[in-house]
């Protein structure tokens, strides 16, 4: 209900502000344009000065490169160590975490995990 009143008052206030600004005119004096120039003479840029560079030698002389390598001493292979034999049964027991599913207050199944070995 108030939306139409708010819209109408905003429209009237905006229109009044626009009319006031239009009747006041510009607040700063209009700047006069610069005097017209009849002709403009464009000077071409000066050509770049050339610098004579010394002629490079056509051949680059490098010192010979000699690569020498030392032979690493041979290391004898270590004898194989047998892996520890697997145990017949695990060293830890089962621990129950909780039910798998709960439906209408009744539990079904259980989730169990092994505890870590000491």
DSSP file (Angstrom, degrees, kcal/mol; ACC not computed):
  #  RESIDUE AA STRUCTURE BP1 BP2  ACC     N-H-->O    O-->H-N    N-H-->O    O-->H-N    TCO  KAPPA ALPHA  PHI   PSI    X-CA   Y-CA   Z-CA
    1    1 A X     >        0   0    0      0, 0.0     4,-0.6     0, 0.0     3,-0.4   0.000 360.0 360.0 360.0 -40.9    0.0    0.0    0.0
    2    2 A X  H  >  +     0   0    0      1,-0.2     4,-2.5     2,-0.2     5,-0.2   0.666 360.0  79.6 -77.9 -14.9    2.8    2.4    0.8
    3    3 A X  H  > S+     0   0    0      1,-0.2     4,-2.5     2,-0.2    -1,-0.2   0.892  91.0  50.2 -62.1 -40.3    4.8    1.4   -2.2
    4    4 A X  H  > S+     0   0    0     -3,-0.4     4,-2.3     2,-0.2    -1,-0.2   0.887 111.7  48.7 -66.5 -37.2    2.7    3.6   -4.5
    5    5 A X  H  X S+     0   0    0     -4,-0.6     4,-2.4     2,-0.2    -2,-0.2   0.907 112.5  47.9 -67.8 -41.7    3.2    6.6   -2.2
    6    6 A X  H  X S+     0   0    0     -4,-2.5     4,-2.2     2,-0.2    -2,-0.2   0.919 113.3  48.1 -65.1 -42.9    6.9    6.1   -2.0
    7    7 A X  H  X S+     0   0    0     -4,-2.5     4,-2.2    -5,-0.2    -2,-0.2   0.928 112.8  47.8 -63.3 -45.2    7.2    5.7   -5.8
    8    8 A X  H  X S+     0   0    0     -4,-2.3     4,-2.4     1,-0.2    -2,-0.2   0.910 112.8  47.8 -64.5 -43.1    5.1    8.8   -6.4
    9    9 A X  H  X S+     0   0    0     -4,-2.4     4,-2.4     1,-0.2    -1,-0.2   0.887 112.6  49.1 -68.3 -37.1    7.1   11.0   -3.9
   10   10 A X  H  X S+     0   0    0     -4,-2.2     4,-2.2    -5,-0.2    -1,-0.2   0.882 111.6  49.9 -67.1 -37.4   10.4    9.8   -5.3
   11   11 A X  H  X S+     0   0    0     -4,-2.2     4,-2.2     2,-0.2    -2,-0.2   0.915 113.0  45.5 -66.6 -43.7    9.3   10.5   -8.9
   12   12 A X  H  X S+     0   0    0     -4,-2.4     4,-2.5     2,-0.2    -2,-0.2   0.915 113.9  48.9 -66.5 -43.4    8.1   14.1   -7.9
   13   13 A X  H  X S+     0   0    0     -4,-2.4     4,-2.1     1,-0.2    -2,-0.2   0.904 112.8  47.6 -64.3 -41.1   11.3   14.8   -6.0
   14   14 A X  H  X S+     0   0    0     -4,-2.2     4,-2.1     2,-0.2    -1,-0.2   0.901 112.2  49.0 -66.9 -40.9   13.5   13.6   -8.8
   15   15 A X  H  X S+     0   0    0     -4,-2.2     4,-2.4     2,-0.2    -2,-0.2   0.909 111.6  49.5 -65.2 -41.8   11.6   15.6  -11.4
   16   16 A X  H  X S+     0   0    0     -4,-2.5     4,-2.4     2,-0.2    -2,-0.2   0.903 110.7  49.7 -63.8 -41.9   11.8   18.7   -9.3
   17   17 A X  H  X S+     0   0    0     -4,-2.1     4,-2.1     2,-0.2    -1,-0.2   0.887 111.4  49.2 -64.6 -39.5   15.5   18.3   -8.8
   18   18 A X  H  X S+     0   0    0     -4,-2.1     4,-2.0     2,-0.2    -2,-0.2   0.918 111.8  48.5 -65.7 -43.1   16.0   17.8  -12.5
   19   19 A X  H  X S+     0   0    0     -4,-2.4     4,-2.0     2,-0.2    -2,-0.2   0.903 111.3  50.3 -65.0 -41.2   13.9   21.0  -13.3
   20   20 A X  H  X S+     0   0    0     -4,-2.4     4,-1.5     1,-0.2    -1,-0.2   0.918 111.7  47.5 -62.0 -44.2   15.9   23.0  -10.8
   21   21 A X  H  X S+     0   0    0     -4,-2.1     4,-0.9     1,-0.2    -1,-0.2   0.848 111.0  52.3 -67.3 -33.3   19.2   21.9  -12.2
   22   22 A X  H  < S+     0   0    0     -4,-2.0    -1,-0.2     1,-0.2    -2,-0.2   0.864 110.7  46.4 -72.0 -35.5   18.1   22.6  -15.8
   23   23 A X  H  < S+     0   0    0     -4,-2.0    -1,-0.2     1,-0.2    -2,-0.2   0.771 104.5  61.1 -78.8 -24.9   16.9   26.2  -15.0
   24   24 A X  H  < S-     0   0    0     -4,-1.5    -1,-0.2    -5,-0.2    -2,-0.2   0.801  93.7-153.5 -72.7 -27.5   20.1   27.1  -13.0
   25   25 A X     <  -     0   0    0     -4,-0.9     2,-0.1    -3,-0.2    -1,-0.1  -0.146  43.4 -29.2  77.9 178.9   22.3   26.5  -16.1
   26   26 A X        -     0   0    0      1,-0.1     4,-0.1    -4,-0.1    -4,-0.0  -0.443  51.4-146.6 -70.3 141.3   26.0   25.6  -15.8
   27   27 A X  S    S+     0   0    0     -2,-0.1     2,-0.4     2,-0.1    -1,-0.1   0.707  81.3  59.7 -82.1 -20.1   27.7   26.8  -12.7
   28   28 A X  S    S-     0   0    0      1,-0.0     3,-0.1     3,-0.0    -2,-0.1  -0.851  94.8-103.9-109.0 146.4   31.1   27.3  -14.4
   29   29 A X        -     0   0    0     -2,-0.4     2,-0.3     1,-0.1    -2,-0.1  -0.331  42.0-102.7 -66.1 149.4   31.6   29.7  -17.4
   30   30 A X        -     0   0    0     -4,-0.1     2,-0.2     1,-0.1    -1,-0.1  -0.556  36.3-121.9 -74.5 131.4   32.0   28.0  -20.7
   31   31 A X        -     0   0    0     -2,-0.3     2,-0.2     1,-0.1    -1,-0.1  -0.529  24.1-121.1 -75.0 137.1   35.6   27.8  -21.8
   32   32 A X        -     0   0    0     -2,-0.2     3,-0.1     1,-0.1    -1,-0.1  -0.577  30.3-111.4 -78.4 141.2   36.3   29.5  -25.1
   33   33 A X        -     0   0    0     -2,-0.2     3,-0.1     1,-0.1    -1,-0.1  -0.338  39.6 -95.5 -68.9 154.7   37.8   27.2  -27.7
   34   34 A X        -     0   0    0      1,-0.1    -1,-0.1     3,-0.0     3,-0.1  -0.317  53.3 -84.6 -66.8 154.4   41.4   27.8  -28.7
   35   35 A X        -     0   0    0      1,-0.1     2,-0.1    -3,-0.1    -1,-0.1  -0.293  50.4-104.8 -62.5 144.6   42.0   30.0  -31.8
   36   36 A X        -     0   0    0     -3,-0.1     2,-0.5     1,-0.1    -1,-0.1  -0.438  28.4-138.4 -71.6 141.4   41.9   28.1  -35.0
   37   37 A X        -     0   0    0      1,-0.1     3,-0.1    -2,-0.1    -1,-0.1  -0.874   3.7-152.8-102.5 131.3   45.2   27.4  -36.7
   38   38 A X  S    S+     0   0    0     -2,-0.5     2,-0.4     1,-0.2    -1,-0.1   0.934  74.0   2.8 -72.2 -45.6   45.3   27.9  -40.5
   39   39 A X        -     0   0    0      2,-0.0     2,-0.4     0, 0.0    -1,-0.2  -0.986  58.5-152.1-144.2 151.0   48.1   25.5  -41.3
   40   40 A X        -     0   0    0     -2,-0.4     2,-0.6    -3,-0.1    -3,-0.0  -0.988  10.5-150.5-125.1 130.7   50.3   23.1  -39.5
   41   41 A X        -     0   0    0     -2,-0.4     2,-0.6     2,-0.0    -2,-0.0  -0.901  10.0-157.6-104.5 123.1   53.7   22.2  -40.7
   42   42 A X        -     0   0    0     -2,-0.6     2,-0.4     0, 0.0    -2,-0.0  -0.876   6.8-149.2-102.8 123.8   54.9   18.7  -39.7
   43   43 A X        -     0   0    0     -2,-0.6     2,-0.1     1,-0.0     3,-0.1  -0.754  19.1-120.8 -91.5 134.5   58.6   18.2  -39.7
   44   44 A X        -     0   0    0     -2,-0.4     3,-0.1     1,-0.1    -1,-0.0  -0.421  37.5 -98.9 -70.4 150.2   59.9   14.7  -40.5
   45   45 A X        -     0   0    0      1,-0.1     2,-0.1    -2,-0.1    -1,-0.1  -0.328  42.4 -99.2 -68.3 152.9   61.9   13.0  -37.8
   46   46 A X        -     0   0    0      1,-0.1    -1,-0.1    -3,-0.1     3,-0.1  -0.449  42.7-105.3 -70.1 142.3   65.6   13.2  -38.1
   47   47 A X        -     0   0    0     -2,-0.1    -1,-0.1     1,-0.1     3,-0.0  -0.402  43.1-100.2 -67.2 146.2   67.2   10.0  -39.5
   48   48 A X        -     0   0    0      1,-0.1     2,-0.3    -2,-0.1    -1,-0.1  -0.355  35.9-113.3 -68.1 146.5   68.9    7.9  -36.9
   49   49 A X        -     0   0    0     -3,-0.1     2,-0.4    -2,-0.0    -1,-0.1  -0.621  28.5-135.8 -80.3 136.7   72.6    8.2  -36.7
   50   50 A X        -     0   0    0     -2,-0.3     2,-0.5    -3,-0.0    -1,-0.0  -0.750  10.9-154.2 -95.8 140.3   74.5    5.0  -37.7
   51   51 A X        -     0   0    0     -2,-0.4     2,-0.5     0, 0.0    -2,-0.0  -0.957  16.7-130.3-114.3 124.3   77.3    3.8  -35.7
   52   52 A X        -     0   0    0     -2,-0.5     2,-0.3     3,-0.0     3,-0.0  -0.619  23.9-156.6 -76.6 122.9   79.9    1.7  -37.4
   53   53 A X        -     0   0    0     -2,-0.5     2,-0.1     1,-0.1     3,-0.1  -0.735  25.5-100.8 -98.3 149.1   80.6   -1.5  -35.4
   54   54 A X        -     0   0    0     -2,-0.3     2,-0.2     1,-0.1    -1,-0.1  -0.404  43.4-103.2 -67.3 144.9   83.8   -3.4  -35.7
   55   55 A X        -     0   0    0      1,-0.1    -1,-0.1    -2,-0.1     2,-0.1  -0.501  38.9-124.1 -69.1 130.6   83.6   -6.4  -37.9
   56   56 A X        -     0   0    0     -2,-0.2     2,-0.2     1,-0.1    -1,-0.1  -0.402  27.3-100.3 -75.3 153.5   83.4   -9.6  -35.8
   57   57 A X        -     0   0    0      1,-0.1    -1,-0.1    -2,-0.1     0, 0.0  -0.531  26.0-139.0 -68.6 136.3   86.0  -12.4  -36.3
   58   58 A X  S    S+     0   0    0     -2,-0.2     2,-0.4     1,-0.1    -1,-0.1   0.695  84.3  55.5 -72.8 -16.3   84.4  -15.1  -38.3
   59   59 A X        -     0   0    0      2,-0.0     2,-0.6     0, 0.0    -2,-0.1  -0.954  69.0-150.8-122.9 134.9   85.9  -17.9  -36.2
   60   60 A X        -     0   0    0     -2,-0.4     2,-0.6     2,-0.0    -2,-0.0  -0.907  15.9-148.5-101.9 125.5   85.6  -18.4  -32.5
   61   61 A X        -     0   0    0     -2,-0.6     2,-0.3     0, 0.0    -2,-0.0  -0.840  17.6-175.5 -99.6 123.3   88.6  -20.1  -31.0
   62   62 A X        -     0   0    0     -2,-0.6     2,-0.2     3,-0.0     3,-0.1  -0.876  29.0-111.7-116.0 149.5   88.0  -22.3  -28.0
   63   63 A X        -     0   0    0     -2,-0.3     2,-0.1     1,-0.1     0, 0.0  -0.503  47.1 -96.1 -71.2 146.9   90.4  -24.2  -25.8
   64   64 A X        -     0   0    0     -2,-0.2     2,-0.5     1,-0.1    -1,-0.1  -0.396  36.2-137.0 -66.3 143.1   90.2  -28.0  -26.1
   65   65 A X        -     0   0    0     -2,-0.1     2,-0.5    -3,-0.1    -1,-0.1  -0.891  16.2-166.2-105.7 127.8   88.0  -29.6  -23.5
   66   66 A X        -     0   0    0     -2,-0.5     2,-0.6     2,-0.0    -2,-0.0  -0.963   3.1-160.6-117.0 125.3   89.2  -32.8  -21.9
   67   67 A X        -     0   0    0     -2,-0.5     2,-0.4     2,-0.0    -2,-0.0  -0.924  12.2-178.4-107.7 122.5   86.8  -35.0  -19.9
   68   68 A X        -     0   0    0     -2,-0.6     2,-0.4     2,-0.0    -2,-0.0  -0.948   4.9-166.4-121.5 141.9   88.4  -37.5  -17.5
   69   69 A X        -     0   0    0     -2,-0.4     2,-0.3     0, 0.0    -2,-0.0  -0.972  13.2-140.2-129.0 142.7   86.6  -39.9  -15.3
   70   70 A X        -     0   0    0     -2,-0.4     2,-0.4     1,-0.0    -2,-0.0  -0.763  27.1-117.8 -94.5 145.9   87.7  -42.0  -12.4
   71   71 A X        -     0   0    0     -2,-0.3     2,-0.2     1,-0.0     3,-0.1  -0.699  26.9-127.3 -83.4 132.6   86.5  -45.5  -12.1
   72   72 A X        -     0   0    0     -2,-0.4     2,-0.1     1,-0.1     3,-0.0  -0.532  31.0-103.0 -75.6 143.1   84.4  -46.1   -9.0
   73   73 A X        -     0   0    0     -2,-0.2     2,-0.3     1,-0.1    -1,-0.1  -0.401  39.2-110.5 -66.4 143.0   85.5  -49.0   -6.9
   74   74 A X        -     0   0    0     -2,-0.1     2,-0.5    -3,-0.1    -1,-0.1  -0.539  27.9-147.0 -76.9 137.7   83.4  -52.1   -7.2
   75   75 A X        -     0   0    0     -2,-0.3     2,-0.2    -3,-0.0     3,-0.1  -0.894  14.9-124.3-107.6 131.9   81.3  -53.0   -4.2
   76   76 A X        -     0   0    0     -2,-0.5     2,-0.1     1,-0.1     0, 0.0  -0.484  32.5-106.2 -73.8 144.3   80.5  -56.6   -3.5
   77   77 A X        -     0   0    0     -2,-0.2     2,-0.2     1,-0.1    -1,-0.1  -0.422  32.9-118.0 -70.5 142.7   76.8  -57.4   -3.2
   78   78 A X        -     0   0    0     -2,-0.1    -1,-0.1     1,-0.1     3,-0.1  -0.524  34.9-100.2 -78.6 148.0   75.5  -58.1    0.3
   79   79 A X        -     0   0    0     -2,-0.2     2,-0.1     1,-0.1    -1,-0.1  -0.380  45.6 -97.9 -67.2 148.9   74.2  -61.5    1.1
   80   80 A X        -     0   0    0     -3,-0.1     2,-0.5     1,-0.1    -1,-0.1  -0.429  32.1-143.1 -70.2 138.4   70.4  -61.8    1.0
   81   81 A X        -     0   0    0     -2,-0.1     2,-0.2    -3,-0.1    -1,-0.1  -0.888  20.0-120.7-103.1 129.8   68.7  -61.6    4.3
   82   82 A X        -     0   0    0     -2,-0.5     3,-0.1     1,-0.1     2,-0.1  -0.460  27.2-116.8 -72.1 138.9   65.7  -63.9    4.8
   83   83 A X        -     0   0    0     -2,-0.2    -1,-0.1     1,-0.1     3,-0.1  -0.399  40.4 -91.9 -69.3 149.7   62.4  -62.1    5.5
   84   84 A X        -     0   0    0      1,-0.1    -1,-0.1    -2,-0.1     2,-0.1  -0.369  48.3-105.3 -63.4 143.0   60.9  -63.0    8.9
   85   85 A X        -     0   0    0      1,-0.1    -1,-0.1    -3,-0.1     2,-0.1  -0.430  37.2-107.5 -70.7 140.8   58.5  -65.8    8.6
   86   86 A X        -     0   0    0     -2,-0.1     2,-0.1     1,-0.1    -1,-0.1  -0.374  35.3-115.1 -67.6 147.0   54.8  -64.8    8.8
   87   87 A X        -     0   0    0      1,-0.1    -1,-0.1    -3,-0.1     3,-0.1  -0.439  13.3-126.6 -80.5 156.5   53.0  -65.7   12.0
   88   88 A X  S    S+     0   0    0      1,-0.1     2,-0.3    -2,-0.1    -1,-0.1   0.835  93.2  21.6 -73.1 -32.7   50.2  -68.2   12.0
   89   89 A X  S    S-     0   0    0      1,-0.0    -1,-0.1     2,-0.0    -2,-0.0  -0.968  92.7 -95.7-136.0 153.2   47.8  -65.9   13.8
   90   90 A X        -     0   0    0     -2,-0.3    -2,-0.0     1,-0.1    -1,-0.0  -0.223  25.0-129.4 -67.3 157.2   47.7  -62.2   14.2
   91   91 A X  S    S+     0   0    0      2,-0.1     2,-0.3    24,-0.1    27,-0.3   0.415  85.3  60.7 -87.7   2.8   49.2  -60.5   17.3
   92   92 A X  S    S-     0   0    0     25,-0.1     2,-0.2    26,-0.0    -2,-0.1  -0.838  73.5-128.3-128.3 166.1   46.1  -58.4   18.0
   93   93 A X        -     0   0    0     -2,-0.3    22,-2.2    23,-0.1     2,-0.2  -0.593  32.0 -92.6-108.1 171.1   42.5  -59.1   18.8
   94   94 A X  E     -A  114   0A   0     20,-0.2     2,-0.4    -2,-0.2    20,-0.2  -0.574  32.5-162.2 -83.8 145.5   39.2  -57.8   17.2
   95   95 A X  E     -A  113   0A   0     18,-3.4    18,-2.9    -2,-0.2     2,-0.4  -0.998  16.1-131.1-129.3 132.5   37.5  -54.8   18.7
   96   96 A X  E     -A  112   0A   0     -2,-0.4    16,-0.3    16,-0.2     3,-0.1  -0.696  18.5-174.9 -88.0 129.1   33.8  -53.9   17.9
   97   97 A X  E     -     0   0A   0     14,-3.6     2,-0.3    -2,-0.4    15,-0.2   0.851  52.4 -78.9 -89.4 -39.0   33.1  -50.4   16.8
   98   98 A X  E     -A  111   0A   0     13,-1.1    13,-3.2     0, 0.0    -1,-0.3  -0.962  63.5 -35.4 161.0-175.3   29.3  -50.5   16.7
   99   99 A X  E     -A  110   0A   0     -2,-0.3    11,-0.3    11,-0.3    10,-0.2  -0.332  38.6-140.9 -73.1 154.2   26.3  -51.6   14.6
  100  100 A X  E    S+     0   0A   0      8,-1.0     2,-0.3     9,-0.8     9,-0.2   0.935  83.6   8.1 -77.1 -49.9   26.3  -51.5   10.8
  101  101 A X  E     -A  108   0A   0      7,-2.1     7,-2.6     8,-0.2     2,-0.4  -0.958  58.3-157.2-133.5 150.3   22.7  -50.4   10.4
  102  102 A X  E     +A  107   0A   0     -2,-0.3     2,-0.5     5,-0.2     5,-0.2  -0.978  17.3 175.3-127.7 117.3   20.0  -49.1   12.7
  103  103 A X  E >  S-A  106   0A   0      3,-2.8     3,-1.9    -2,-0.4    -2,-0.0  -0.978  70.6 -19.5-127.7 119.9   16.4  -49.5   11.5
  104  104 A X  T 3  S-     0   0    0     -2,-0.5    -1,-0.1     1,-0.3     3,-0.1   0.872 127.6 -51.5  52.6  42.2   13.4  -48.6   13.7
  105  105 A X  T 3  S+     0   0    0      1,-0.2     2,-0.4    -3,-0.0    -1,-0.3   0.459 116.4 112.5  80.1   0.5   15.6  -48.8   16.8
  106  106 A X  E <   -A  103   0A   0     -3,-1.9    -3,-2.8     2,-0.0     2,-0.3  -0.900  58.7-139.9-110.0 135.9   16.9  -52.3   15.9
  107  107 A X  E     -A  102   0A   0     -2,-0.4     2,-0.4    -5,-0.2    -5,-0.2  -0.674  13.6-165.9 -93.9 146.7   20.5  -52.8   15.1
  108  108 A X  E     -A  101   0A   0     -7,-2.6    -7,-2.1    -2,-0.3    -8,-1.0  -0.999  52.6 -12.3-131.6 134.8   21.7  -55.1   12.3
  109  109 A X  E     -     0   0A   0     -2,-0.4    -9,-0.8    -9,-0.2     2,-0.3   0.137  68.3-118.2  68.1 172.7   25.3  -56.3   11.8
  110  110 A X  E     -A   99   0A   0    -11,-0.3     2,-0.5   -10,-0.1   -11,-0.3  -0.994   7.1-131.6-148.6 151.1   28.4  -55.0   13.5
  111  111 A X  E     +A   98   0A   0    -13,-3.2   -14,-3.6    -2,-0.3   -13,-1.1  -0.913  29.7 179.8-106.3 124.1   31.6  -53.3   12.5
  112  112 A X  E     -A   96   0A   0     -2,-0.5     2,-0.3   -16,-0.3   -16,-0.2  -0.939   6.1-174.2-125.9 146.9   34.8  -54.8   13.9
  113  113 A X  E     -A   95   0A   0    -18,-2.9   -18,-3.4    -2,-0.4     2,-0.3  -0.919  28.2-108.4-133.3 160.4   38.4  -53.8   13.5
  114  114 A X  E     -A   94   0A   0     -2,-0.3   -20,-0.2   -20,-0.2     2,-0.2  -0.701  31.9-124.9 -88.0 142.2   41.7  -55.3   14.6
  115  115 A X        -     0   0    0    -22,-2.2     2,-0.1    -2,-0.3   -24,-0.1  -0.507  37.9 -93.3 -78.3 154.9   43.7  -53.4   17.2
  116  116 A X        -     0   0    0     -2,-0.2   -23,-0.1     1,-0.1     2,-0.1  -0.390  40.2-109.4 -71.0 146.5   47.3  -52.5   16.4
  117  117 A X              0   0    0      1,-0.1   -25,-0.1   -25,-0.1    -1,-0.1  -0.473 360.0 360.0 -72.2 145.8   50.1  -54.8   17.3
  118  118 A X              0   0    0    -27,-0.3    -1,-0.1    -2,-0.1    -2,-0.1   0.516 360.0 360.0 -71.8 360.0   52.3  -53.6   20.1
